[in-house]
């Protein structure tokens, strides 16, 4: 069960699609796409969309893009995004999503509007331990590791799996 995608509690959030659904090919996007969230998932989603010849803008709250990615992969990813012409906006806060735009505030407090026929939510995931909880007391041995235990990144999940595997 792992984790569930987080959706920002802003006006119009119900009009968004999830990054993982875009990456899995489960949803089609329009020509002008805004990706809210510039972590590794948001940037990788933007890269895929840019490769598909979409006009992509990434909105990131912090001052760094793909900050949760290894330095080499981050450098390559940023090079791809810039090469494909993606619009990369940092220190920007998404405020509202309308039928055809995203309103955001920049670091100076100035509001802007981006044209968007698709808005992708890529602001992270929260642990979902529901399967683990439902199996408690029903099986002989049970371990909660990875995303459902708050692992969040692959190396942590692999380490947890390795540790538990050695204990069994």
Protein Blocks (a to p, Z undefined) as FASTA:
>chain_A
ZZacddddbehklmpccfklmmnopaccdfbdcdehjbfklmmmmmmmmmnopacddddf
blbehklgcfklmmmmmmmmmmnopacdehiacfbdcfkbccdddfkopacddddfbdcd
debccddfklmmmmgokambdcdehjlnonopaklmmmmmmmmmmmZZ
